[in-house]
Amino acid sequence: MTNDMESEGSQSQPGASESRPGWLRIGLVAAASALAGGVAAAWWYRKTLNKLYESGENGENPQFGISADGPPEDPFDEV
C-alpha cells in the first residue's frame, strides 16, 4: 500500500536492477572481442611485413625491369 509521499510508479521495480549485469556482460564481451581483433590484426600485419621483408632479401635479380640505358621512350611523345 502507498502513503501520501509515495506513488505506485516511484516504488522500486525488480526488473531495473537485473538489467545491469546484462549490460556489464555485453560490455565485457565487446571489450574482449575488440582486444582479440586487435591482437589478430597486429599478428597479420607483422606476418605480412615479415613476408615482404624476406621476399626483398631473397630476390634473384633486384634490378629486374630496370634498363641501364635509362627509361624507355614513351610512344605518345612523338605526337
PDB file of N, CA, C and O in Angstrom:
ATOM      1  N   MET A   1       0.835  -1.168   0.000  1.00  0.00           N
ATOM      2  CA  MET A   1       0.000   0.000   0.000  1.00  0.00           C
ATOM      3  C   MET A   1       0.888   1.243   0.000  1.00  0.00           C
ATOM      4  O   MET A   1       1.953   1.233   0.617  1.00  0.00           O
ATOM      5  N   THR A   2       0.471   2.314  -0.681  1.00  0.00           N
ATOM      6  CA  THR A   2       1.259   3.535  -0.776  1.00  0.00           C
ATOM      7  C   THR A   2       0.781   4.574   0.210  1.00  0.00           C
ATOM      8  O   THR A   2      -0.399   4.617   0.557  1.00  0.00           O
ATOM      9  N   ASN A   3       1.703   5.417   0.664  1.00  0.00           N
ATOM     10  CA  ASN A   3       1.315   6.534   1.529  1.00  0.00           C
ATOM     11  C   ASN A   3       1.229   7.801   0.696  1.00  0.00           C
ATOM     12  O   ASN A   3       1.307   7.742  -0.531  1.00  0.00           O
ATOM     13  N   ASP A   4       1.068   8.942   1.342  1.00  0.00           N
ATOM     14  CA  ASP A   4       0.891  10.200   0.621  1.00  0.00           C
ATOM     15  C   ASP A   4       2.166  10.643  -0.102  1.00  0.00           C
ATOM     16  O   ASP A   4       2.072  11.344  -1.109  1.00  0.00           O
ATOM     17  N   MET A   5       3.342  10.262   0.373  1.00  0.00           N
ATOM     18  CA  MET A   5       4.603  10.704  -0.215  1.00  0.00           C
ATOM     19  C   MET A   5       5.089   9.787  -1.335  1.00  0.00           C
ATOM     20  O   MET A   5       5.975  10.182  -2.094  1.00  0.00           O
ATOM     21  N   GLU A   6       4.560   8.617  -1.461  1.00  0.00           N
ATOM     22  CA  GLU A   6       4.984   7.662  -2.482  1.00  0.00           C
ATOM     23  C   GLU A   6       3.834   7.336  -3.409  1.00  0.00           C
ATOM     24  O   GLU A   6       2.680   7.246  -2.991  1.00  0.00           O
ATOM     25  N   SER A   7       4.165   7.164  -4.655  1.00  0.00           N
ATOM     26  CA  SER A   7       3.165   6.700  -5.603  1.00  0.00           C
ATOM     27  C   SER A   7       3.542   5.296  -6.042  1.00  0.00           C
ATOM     28  O   SER A   7       4.636   4.817  -5.742  1.00  0.00           O
ATOM     29  N   GLU A   8       2.667   4.662  -6.727  1.00  0.00           N
ATOM     30  CA  GLU A   8       2.958   3.298  -7.172  1.00  0.00           C
ATOM     31  C   GLU A   8       4.087   3.276  -8.208  1.00  0.00           C
ATOM     32  O   GLU A   8       4.847   2.309  -8.266  1.00  0.00           O
ATOM     33  N   GLY A   9       4.203   4.316  -9.014  1.00  0.00           N
ATOM     34  CA  GLY A   9       5.235   4.369 -10.049  1.00  0.00           C
ATOM     35  C   GLY A   9       6.624   4.616  -9.507  1.00  0.00           C
ATOM     36  O   GLY A   9       7.599   4.252 -10.164  1.00  0.00           O
ATOM     37  N   SER A  10       6.762   5.220  -8.335  1.00  0.00           N
ATOM     38  CA  SER A  10       8.089   5.529  -7.806  1.00  0.00           C
ATOM     39  C   SER A  10       8.684   4.416  -6.967  1.00  0.00           C
ATOM     40  O   SER A  10       9.836   4.508  -6.541  1.00  0.00           O
ATOM     41  N   GLN A  11       7.928   3.385  -6.730  1.00  0.00           N
ATOM     42  CA  GLN A  11       8.457   2.269  -5.955  1.00  0.00           C
ATOM     43  C   GLN A  11       9.466   1.508  -6.800  1.00  0.00           C
ATOM     44  O   GLN A  11       9.359   1.472  -8.026  1.00  0.00           O
ATOM     45  N   SER A  12      10.444   0.899  -6.141  1.00  0.00           N
ATOM     46  CA  SER A  12      11.476   0.178  -6.874  1.00  0.00           C
ATOM     47  C   SER A  12      10.868  -1.015  -7.599  1.00  0.00           C
ATOM     48  O   SER A  12      10.010  -1.725  -7.074  1.00  0.00           O
ATOM     49  N   GLN A  13      11.336  -1.205  -8.804  1.00  0.00           N
ATOM     50  CA  GLN A  13      10.841  -2.309  -9.614  1.00  0.00           C
ATOM     51  C   GLN A  13      11.927  -3.372  -9.687  1.00  0.00           C
ATOM     52  O   GLN A  13      13.100  -3.026  -9.831  1.00  0.00           O
ATOM     53  N   PRO A  14      11.587  -4.641  -9.596  1.00  0.00           N
ATOM     54  CA  PRO A  14      12.606  -5.694  -9.570  1.00  0.00           C
ATOM     55  C   PRO A  14      13.362  -5.847 -10.890  1.00  0.00           C
ATOM     56  O   PRO A  14      14.500  -6.314 -10.868  1.00  0.00           O
ATOM     57  N   GLY A  15      12.800  -5.484 -12.013  1.00  0.00           N
ATOM     58  CA  GLY A  15      13.460  -5.656 -13.307  1.00  0.00           C
ATOM     59  C   GLY A  15      14.574  -4.658 -13.555  1.00  0.00           C
ATOM     60  O   GLY A  15      15.477  -4.941 -14.342  1.00  0.00           O
ATOM     61  N   ALA A  16      14.543  -3.508 -12.916  1.00  0.00           N
ATOM     62  CA  ALA A  16      15.536  -2.463 -13.171  1.00  0.00           C
ATOM     63  C   ALA A  16      16.918  -2.871 -12.682  1.00  0.00           C
ATOM     64  O   ALA A  16      17.908  -2.595 -13.359  1.00  0.00           O
ATOM     65  N   SER A  17      17.014  -3.515 -11.535  1.00  0.00           N
ATOM     66  CA  SER A  17      18.325  -3.894 -11.018  1.00  0.00           C
ATOM     67  C   SER A  17      18.890  -5.122 -11.725  1.00  0.00           C
ATOM     68  O   SER A  17      20.098  -5.355 -11.677  1.00  0.00           O
ATOM     69  N   GLU A  18      18.051  -5.899 -12.370  1.00  0.00           N
ATOM     70  CA  GLU A  18      18.527  -7.096 -13.065  1.00  0.00           C
ATOM     71  C   GLU A  18      19.135  -6.784 -14.424  1.00  0.00           C
ATOM     72  O   GLU A  18      19.854  -7.621 -14.971  1.00  0.00           O
ATOM     73  N   SER A  19      18.873  -5.615 -14.984  1.00  0.00           N
ATOM     74  CA  SER A  19      19.397  -5.299 -16.311  1.00  0.00           C
ATOM     75  C   SER A  19      20.870  -4.894 -16.264  1.00  0.00           C
ATOM     76  O   SER A  19      21.553  -4.986 -17.284  1.00  0.00           O
ATOM     77  N   ARG A  20      21.374  -4.456 -15.129  1.00  0.00           N
ATOM     78  CA  ARG A  20      22.775  -4.038 -15.046  1.00  0.00           C
ATOM     79  C   ARG A  20      23.755  -5.173 -15.331  1.00  0.00           C
ATOM     80  O   ARG A  20      24.693  -4.961 -16.100  1.00  0.00           O
ATOM     81  N   PRO A  21      23.595  -6.354 -14.761  1.00  0.00           N
ATOM     82  CA  PRO A  21      24.545  -7.421 -15.087  1.00  0.00           C
ATOM     83  C   PRO A  21      24.519  -7.799 -16.571  1.00  0.00           C
ATOM     84  O   PRO A  21      25.541  -8.206 -17.123  1.00  0.00           O
ATOM     85  N   GLY A  22      23.367  -7.667 -17.212  1.00  0.00           N
ATOM     86  CA  GLY A  22      23.289  -7.956 -18.645  1.00  0.00           C
ATOM     87  C   GLY A  22      24.131  -6.985 -19.459  1.00  0.00           C
ATOM     88  O   GLY A  22      24.852  -7.395 -20.368  1.00  0.00           O
ATOM     89  N   TRP A  23      24.040  -5.691 -19.134  1.00  0.00           N
ATOM     90  CA  TRP A  23      24.831  -4.691 -19.845  1.00  0.00           C
ATOM     91  C   TRP A  23      26.313  -4.848 -19.533  1.00  0.00           C
ATOM     92  O   TRP A  23      27.162  -4.642 -20.399  1.00  0.00           O
ATOM     93  N   LEU A  24      26.610  -5.205 -18.320  1.00  0.00           N
ATOM     94  CA  LEU A  24      28.002  -5.436 -17.947  1.00  0.00           C
ATOM     95  C   LEU A  24      28.576  -6.614 -18.723  1.00  0.00           C
ATOM     96  O   LEU A  24      29.713  -6.559 -19.191  1.00  0.00           O
ATOM     97  N   ARG A  25      27.799  -7.666 -18.856  1.00  0.00           N
ATOM     98  CA  ARG A  25      28.241  -8.845 -19.601  1.00  0.00           C
ATOM     99  C   ARG A  25      28.453  -8.503 -21.074  1.00  0.00           C
ATOM    100  O   ARG A  25      29.426  -8.949 -21.681  1.00  0.00           O
ATOM    101  N   ILE A  26      27.549  -7.716 -21.648  1.00  0.00           N
ATOM    102  CA  ILE A  26      27.703  -7.322 -23.058  1.00  0.00           C
ATOM    103  C   ILE A  26      28.944  -6.451 -23.229  1.00  0.00           C
ATOM    104  O   ILE A  26      29.669  -6.589 -24.215  1.00  0.00           O
ATOM    105  N   GLY A  27      29.189  -5.564 -22.284  1.00  0.00           N
ATOM    106  CA  GLY A  27      30.375  -4.718 -22.349  1.00  0.00           C
ATOM    107  C   GLY A  27      31.659  -5.521 -22.263  1.00  0.00           C
ATOM    108  O   GLY A  27      32.619  -5.243 -22.981  1.00  0.00           O
ATOM    109  N   LEU A  28      31.678  -6.516 -21.387  1.00  0.00           N
ATOM    110  CA  LEU A  28      32.862  -7.362 -21.269  1.00  0.00           C
ATOM    111  C   LEU A  28      33.098  -8.177 -22.536  1.00  0.00           C
ATOM    112  O   LEU A  28      34.237  -8.337 -22.974  1.00  0.00           O
ATOM    113  N   VAL A  29      32.023  -8.689 -23.122  1.00  0.00           N
ATOM    114  CA  VAL A  29      32.159  -9.447 -24.372  1.00  0.00           C
ATOM    115  C   VAL A  29      32.657  -8.537 -25.491  1.00  0.00           C
ATOM    116  O   VAL A  29      33.501  -8.944 -26.290  1.00  0.00           O
ATOM    117  N   ALA A  30      32.144  -7.315 -25.555  1.00  0.00           N
ATOM    118  CA  ALA A  30      32.590  -6.366 -26.585  1.00  0.00           C
ATOM    119  C   ALA A  30      34.063  -5.999 -26.396  1.00  0.00           C
ATOM    120  O   ALA A  30      34.813  -5.919 -27.369  1.00  0.00           O
ATOM    121  N   ALA A  31      34.471  -5.778 -25.164  1.00  0.00           N
ATOM    122  CA  ALA A  31      35.877  -5.438 -24.901  1.00  0.00           C
ATOM    123  C   ALA A  31      36.800  -6.603 -25.248  1.00  0.00           C
ATOM    124  O   ALA A  31      37.866  -6.401 -25.830  1.00  0.00           O
ATOM    125  N   ALA A  32      36.393  -7.825 -24.890  1.00  0.00           N
ATOM    126  CA  ALA A  32      37.208  -8.996 -25.215  1.00  0.00           C
ATOM    127  C   ALA A  32      37.290  -9.202 -26.719  1.00  0.00           C
ATOM    128  O   ALA A  32      38.338  -9.579 -27.243  1.00  0.00           O
ATOM    129  N   SER A  33      36.187  -8.954 -27.412  1.00  0.00           N
ATOM    130  CA  SER A  33      36.172  -9.100 -28.866  1.00  0.00           C
ATOM    131  C   SER A  33      37.091  -8.072 -29.527  1.00  0.00           C
ATOM    132  O   SER A  33      37.826  -8.399 -30.459  1.00  0.00           O
ATOM    133  N   ALA A  34      37.047  -6.834 -29.041  1.00  0.00           N
ATOM    134  CA  ALA A  34      37.919  -5.793 -29.594  1.00  0.00           C
ATOM    135  C   ALA A  34      39.386  -6.118 -29.337  1.00  0.00           C
ATOM    136  O   ALA A  34      40.229  -5.911 -30.210  1.00  0.00           O
ATOM    137  N   LEU A  35      39.694  -6.618 -28.162  1.00  0.00           N
ATOM    138  CA  LEU A  35      41.069  -6.990 -27.840  1.00  0.00           C
ATOM    139  C   LEU A  35      41.550  -8.136 -28.730  1.00  0.00           C
ATOM    140  O   LEU A  35      42.665  -8.098 -29.251  1.00  0.00           O
ATOM    141  N   ALA A  36      40.707  -9.149 -28.900  1.00  0.00           N
ATOM    142  CA  ALA A  36      41.083 -10.277 -29.753  1.00  0.00           C
ATOM    143  C   ALA A  36      41.259  -9.835 -31.206  1.00  0.00           C
ATOM    144  O   ALA A  36      42.168 -10.304 -31.891  1.00  0.00           O
ATOM    145  N   GLY A  37      40.399  -8.943 -31.673  1.00  0.00           N
ATOM    146  CA  GLY A  37      40.537  -8.422 -33.038  1.00  0.00           C
ATOM    147  C   GLY A  37      41.812  -7.622 -33.216  1.00  0.00           C
ATOM    148  O   GLY A  37      42.463  -7.715 -34.257  1.00  0.00           O
ATOM    149  N   GLY A  38      42.175  -6.841 -32.219  1.00  0.00           N
ATOM    150  CA  GLY A  38      43.411  -6.067 -32.289  1.00  0.00           C
ATOM    151  C   GLY A  38      44.640  -6.949 -32.319  1.00  0.00           C
ATOM    152  O   GLY A  38      45.583  -6.693 -33.069  1.00  0.00           O
ATOM    153  N   VAL A  39      44.629  -7.990 -31.502  1.00  0.00           N
ATOM    154  CA  VAL A  39      45.756  -8.933 -31.488  1.00  0.00           C
ATOM    155  C   VAL A  39      45.855  -9.652 -32.823  1.00  0.00           C
ATOM    156  O   VAL A  39      46.953  -9.834 -33.348  1.00  0.00           O
ATOM    157  N   ALA A  40      44.714 -10.065 -33.382  1.00  0.00           N
ATOM    158  CA  ALA A  40      44.725 -10.757 -34.676  1.00  0.00           C
ATOM    159  C   ALA A  40      45.220  -9.831 -35.784  1.00  0.00           C
ATOM    160  O   ALA A  40      45.979 -10.264 -36.651  1.00  0.00           O
ATOM    161  N   ALA A  41      44.803  -8.570 -35.771  1.00  0.00           N
ATOM    162  CA  ALA A  41      45.252  -7.619 -36.789  1.00  0.00           C
ATOM    163  C   ALA A  41      46.750  -7.352 -36.675  1.00  0.00           C
ATOM    164  O   ALA A  41      47.446  -7.274 -37.688  1.00  0.00           O
ATOM    165  N   ALA A  42      47.241  -7.213 -35.463  1.00  0.00           N
ATOM    166  CA  ALA A  42      48.679  -6.986 -35.272  1.00  0.00           C
ATOM    167  C   ALA A  42      49.494  -8.185 -35.725  1.00  0.00           C
ATOM    168  O   ALA A  42      50.549  -8.032 -36.341  1.00  0.00           O
ATOM    169  N   TRP A  43      48.996  -9.390 -35.417  1.00  0.00           N
ATOM    170  CA  TRP A  43      49.694 -10.603 -35.850  1.00  0.00           C
ATOM    171  C   TRP A  43      49.709 -10.680 -37.367  1.00  0.00           C
ATOM    172  O   TRP A  43      50.755 -10.990 -37.939  1.00  0.00           O
ATOM    173  N   TRP A  44      48.610 -10.414 -38.040  1.00  0.00           N
ATOM    174  CA  TRP A  44      48.548 -10.490 -39.504  1.00  0.00           C
ATOM    175  C   TRP A  44      49.460  -9.431 -40.129  1.00  0.00           C
ATOM    176  O   TRP A  44      50.158  -9.712 -41.103  1.00  0.00           O
ATOM    177  N   TYR A  45      49.457  -8.219 -39.571  1.00  0.00           N
ATOM    178  CA  TYR A  45      50.290  -7.146 -40.098  1.00  0.00           C
ATOM    179  C   TYR A  45      51.769  -7.495 -39.972  1.00  0.00           C
ATOM    180  O   TYR A  45      52.546  -7.284 -40.903  1.00  0.00           O
ATOM    181  N   ARG A  46      52.149  -8.026 -38.821  1.00  0.00           N
ATOM    182  CA  ARG A  46      53.554  -8.390 -38.616  1.00  0.00           C
ATOM    183  C   ARG A  46      53.961  -9.529 -39.552  1.00  0.00           C
ATOM    184  O   ARG A  46      55.059  -9.520 -40.110  1.00  0.00           O
ATOM    185  N   LYS A  47      53.075 -10.504 -39.718  1.00  0.00           N
ATOM    186  CA  LYS A  47      53.357 -11.630 -40.610  1.00  0.00           C
ATOM    187  C   LYS A  47      53.519 -11.149 -42.057  1.00  0.00           C
ATOM    188  O   LYS A  47      54.400 -11.616 -42.778  1.00  0.00           O
ATOM    189  N   THR A  48      52.669 -10.221 -42.468  1.00  0.00           N
ATOM    190  CA  THR A  48      52.760  -9.680 -43.829  1.00  0.00           C
ATOM    191  C   THR A  48      54.054  -8.901 -44.018  1.00  0.00           C
ATOM    192  O   THR A  48      54.713  -9.048 -45.048  1.00  0.00           O
ATOM    193  N   LEU A  49      54.429  -8.076 -43.046  1.00  0.00           N
ATOM    194  CA  LEU A  49      55.683  -7.327 -43.156  1.00  0.00           C
ATOM    195  C   LEU A  49      56.890  -8.262 -43.216  1.00  0.00           C
ATOM    196  O   LEU A  49      57.838  -8.002 -43.957  1.00  0.00           O
ATOM    197  N   ASN A  50      56.864  -9.340 -42.446  1.00  0.00           N
ATOM    198  CA  ASN A  50      57.965 -10.304 -42.493  1.00  0.00           C
ATOM    199  C   ASN A  50      58.060 -10.959 -43.865  1.00  0.00           C
ATOM    200  O   ASN A  50      59.163 -11.168 -44.369  1.00  0.00           O
ATOM    201  N   LYS A  51      56.927 -11.286 -44.476  1.00  0.00           N
ATOM    202  CA  LYS A  51      56.944 -11.881 -45.818  1.00  0.00           C
ATOM    203  C   LYS A  51      57.520 -10.902 -46.832  1.00  0.00           C
ATOM    204  O   LYS A  51      58.324 -11.285 -47.682  1.00  0.00           O
ATOM    205  N   LEU A  52      57.112  -9.641 -46.746  1.00  0.00           N
ATOM    206  CA  LEU A  52      57.636  -8.642 -47.680  1.00  0.00           C
ATOM    207  C   LEU A  52      59.126  -8.423 -47.474  1.00  0.00           C
ATOM    208  O   LEU A  52      59.865  -8.263 -48.446  1.00  0.00           O
ATOM    209  N   TYR A  53      59.576  -8.413 -46.241  1.00  0.00           N
ATOM    210  CA  TYR A  53      60.986  -8.224 -45.947  1.00  0.00           C
ATOM    211  C   TYR A  53      61.808  -9.395 -46.469  1.00  0.00           C
ATOM    212  O   TYR A  53      62.876  -9.196 -47.049  1.00  0.00           O
ATOM    213  N   GLU A  54      61.310 -10.628 -46.264  1.00  0.00           N
ATOM    214  CA  GLU A  54      62.029 -11.813 -46.734  1.00  0.00           C
ATOM    215  C   GLU A  54      62.054 -11.875 -48.255  1.00  0.00           C
ATOM    216  O   GLU A  54      63.051 -12.310 -48.831  1.00  0.00           O
ATOM    217  N   SER A  55      60.997 -11.458 -48.908  1.00  0.00           N
ATOM    218  CA  SER A  55      60.994 -11.506 -50.370  1.00  0.00           C
ATOM    219  C   SER A  55      61.983 -10.498 -50.943  1.00  0.00           C
ATOM    220  O   SER A  55      62.539 -10.727 -52.018  1.00  0.00           O
ATOM    221  N   GLY A  56      62.210  -9.396 -50.252  1.00  0.00           N
ATOM    222  CA  GLY A  56      63.192  -8.412 -50.700  1.00  0.00           C
ATOM    223  C   GLY A  56      64.607  -8.911 -50.544  1.00  0.00           C
ATOM    224  O   GLY A  56      65.459  -8.597 -51.375  1.00  0.00           O
ATOM    225  N   GLU A  57      64.888  -9.676 -49.511  1.00  0.00           N
ATOM    226  CA  GLU A  57      66.236 -10.208 -49.292  1.00  0.00           C
ATOM    227  C   GLU A  57      66.563 -11.349 -50.233  1.00  0.00           C
ATOM    228  O   GLU A  57      67.708 -11.487 -50.663  1.00  0.00           O
ATOM    229  N   ASN A  58      65.590 -12.160 -50.555  1.00  0.00           N
ATOM    230  CA  ASN A  58      65.829 -13.352 -51.357  1.00  0.00           C
ATOM    231  C   ASN A  58      65.568 -13.135 -52.845  1.00  0.00           C
ATOM    232  O   ASN A  58      65.493 -14.102 -53.603  1.00  0.00           O
ATOM    233  N   GLY A  59      65.432 -11.910 -53.263  1.00  0.00           N
ATOM    234  CA  GLY A  59      65.164 -11.639 -54.670  1.00  0.00           C
ATOM    235  C   GLY A  59      66.320 -12.089 -55.549  1.00  0.00           C
ATOM    236  O   GLY A  59      67.481 -11.820 -55.238  1.00  0.00           O
ATOM    237  N   GLU A  60      66.015 -12.763 -56.627  1.00  0.00           N
ATOM    238  CA  GLU A  60      67.068 -13.272 -57.502  1.00  0.00           C
ATOM    239  C   GLU A  60      67.741 -12.145 -58.270  1.00  0.00           C
ATOM    240  O   GLU A  60      68.964 -12.135 -58.406  1.00  0.00           O
ATOM    241  N   ASN A  61      66.963 -11.199 -58.772  1.00  0.00           N
ATOM    242  CA  ASN A  61      67.519 -10.110 -59.543  1.00  0.00           C
ATOM    243  C   ASN A  61      66.867  -8.809 -59.076  1.00  0.00           C
ATOM    244  O   ASN A  61      65.759  -8.495 -59.514  1.00  0.00           O
ATOM    245  N   PRO A  62      67.516  -8.052 -58.209  1.00  0.00           N
ATOM    246  CA  PRO A  62      66.890  -6.835 -57.714  1.00  0.00           C
ATOM    247  C   PRO A  62      66.782  -5.748 -58.777  1.00  0.00           C
ATOM    248  O   PRO A  62      66.007  -4.806 -58.612  1.00  0.00           O
ATOM    249  N   GLN A  63      67.549  -5.861 -59.872  1.00  0.00           N
ATOM    250  CA  GLN A  63      67.493  -4.878 -60.944  1.00  0.00           C
ATOM    251  C   GLN A  63      66.540  -5.291 -62.059  1.00  0.00           C
ATOM    252  O   GLN A  63      66.597  -4.735 -63.156  1.00  0.00           O
ATOM    253  N   PHE A  64      65.674  -6.250 -61.796  1.00  0.00           N
ATOM    254  CA  PHE A  64      64.748  -6.757 -62.808  1.00  0.00           C
ATOM    255  C   PHE A  64      63.861  -5.625 -63.316  1.00  0.00           C
ATOM    256  O   PHE A  64      63.245  -4.911 -62.526  1.00  0.00           O
ATOM    257  N   GLY A  65      63.799  -5.464 -64.628  1.00  0.00           N
ATOM    258  CA  GLY A  65      62.934  -4.468 -65.245  1.00  0.00           C
ATOM    259  C   GLY A  65      63.545  -3.088 -65.354  1.00  0.00           C
ATOM    260  O   GLY A  65      62.893  -2.178 -65.866  1.00  0.00           O
ATOM    261  N   ILE A  66      64.774  -2.896 -64.892  1.00  0.00           N
ATOM    262  CA  ILE A  66      65.420  -1.589 -64.970  1.00  0.00           C
ATOM    263  C   ILE A  66      66.543  -1.693 -65.999  1.00  0.00           C
ATOM    264  O   ILE A  66      67.477  -2.476 -65.827  1.00  0.00           O
ATOM    265  N   SER A  67      66.452  -0.918 -67.046  1.00  0.00           N
ATOM    266  CA  SER A  67      67.488  -0.981 -68.074  1.00  0.00           C
ATOM    267  C   SER A  67      68.607   0.002 -67.740  1.00  0.00           C
ATOM    268  O   SER A  67      68.376   1.030 -67.104  1.00  0.00           O
ATOM    269  N   ALA A  68      69.805  -0.324 -68.171  1.00  0.00           N
ATOM    270  CA  ALA A  68      70.958   0.525 -67.921  1.00  0.00           C
ATOM    271  C   ALA A  68      70.954   1.755 -68.824  1.00  0.00           C
ATOM    272  O   ALA A  68      71.630   2.740 -68.526  1.00  0.00           O
ATOM    273  N   ASP A  69      70.209   1.712 -69.914  1.00  0.00           N
ATOM    274  CA  ASP A  69      70.179   2.813 -70.881  1.00  0.00           C
ATOM    275  C   ASP A  69      69.287   3.967 -70.430  1.00  0.00           C
ATOM    276  O   ASP A  69      69.324   5.035 -71.041  1.00  0.00           O
ATOM    277  N   GLY A  70      68.517   3.790 -69.420  1.00  0.00           N
ATOM    278  CA  GLY A  70      67.594   4.827 -68.974  1.00  0.00           C
ATOM    279  C   GLY A  70      66.170   4.384 -69.215  1.00  0.00           C
ATOM    280  O   GLY A  70      65.927   3.249 -69.625  1.00  0.00           O
ATOM    281  N   PRO A  71      65.242   5.262 -68.965  1.00  0.00           N
ATOM    282  CA  PRO A  71      63.844   4.890 -69.122  1.00  0.00           C
ATOM    283  C   PRO A  71      63.487   4.723 -70.603  1.00  0.00           C
ATOM    284  O   PRO A  71      64.045   5.423 -71.449  1.00  0.00           O
ATOM    285  N   PRO A  72      62.580   3.821 -70.924  1.00  0.00           N
ATOM    286  CA  PRO A  72      62.178   3.637 -72.317  1.00  0.00           C
ATOM    287  C   PRO A  72      61.433   4.871 -72.822  1.00  0.00           C
ATOM    288  O   PRO A  72      60.825   5.622 -72.059  1.00  0.00           O
ATOM    289  N   GLU A  73      61.506   5.042 -74.127  1.00  0.00           N
ATOM    290  CA  GLU A  73      60.827   6.211 -74.720  1.00  0.00           C
ATOM    291  C   GLU A  73      59.318   5.990 -74.692  1.00  0.00           C
ATOM    292  O   GLU A  73      58.834   4.871 -74.868  1.00  0.00           O
ATOM    293  N   ASP A  74      58.596   7.065 -74.470  1.00  0.00           N
ATOM    294  CA  ASP A  74      57.150   6.998 -74.441  1.00  0.00           C
ATOM    295  C   ASP A  74      56.633   7.137 -75.871  1.00  0.00           C
ATOM    296  O   ASP A  74      56.948   8.130 -76.526  1.00  0.00           O
ATOM    297  N   PRO A  75      55.853   6.184 -76.381  1.00  0.00           N
ATOM    298  CA  PRO A  75      55.369   6.263 -77.762  1.00  0.00           C
ATOM    299  C   PRO A  75      54.424   7.429 -77.969  1.00  0.00           C
ATOM    300  O   PRO A  75      54.177   7.804 -79.115  1.00  0.00           O
ATOM    301  N   PHE A  76      53.893   8.007 -76.935  1.00  0.00           N
ATOM    302  CA  PHE A  76      52.943   9.110 -77.103  1.00  0.00           C
ATOM    303  C   PHE A  76      53.649  10.470 -77.179  1.00  0.00           C
ATOM    304  O   PHE A  76      52.996  11.483 -77.428  1.00  0.00           O
ATOM    305  N   ASP A  77      54.969  10.509 -76.968  1.00  0.00           N
ATOM    306  CA  ASP A  77      55.703  11.766 -77.035  1.00  0.00           C
ATOM    307  C   ASP A  77      55.868  12.251 -78.481  1.00  0.00           C
ATOM    308  O   ASP A  77      56.066  13.447 -78.691  1.00  0.00           O
ATOM    309  N   GLU A  78      55.797  11.388 -79.458  1.00  0.00           N
ATOM    310  CA  GLU A  78      56.054  11.739 -80.852  1.00  0.00           C
ATOM    311  C   GLU A  78      54.830  12.279 -81.559  1.00  0.00           C
ATOM    312  O   GLU A  78      54.842  12.399 -82.784  1.00  0.00           O
ATOM    313  N   VAL A  79      53.799  12.600 -80.851  1.00  0.00           N
ATOM    314  CA  VAL A  79      52.548  13.061 -81.477  1.00  0.00           C
ATOM    315  C   VAL A  79      52.668  14.439 -81.994  1.00  0.00           C
ATOM    316  O   VAL A  79      51.709  14.976 -82.548  1.00  0.00           O
TER     317      VAL A  79
END
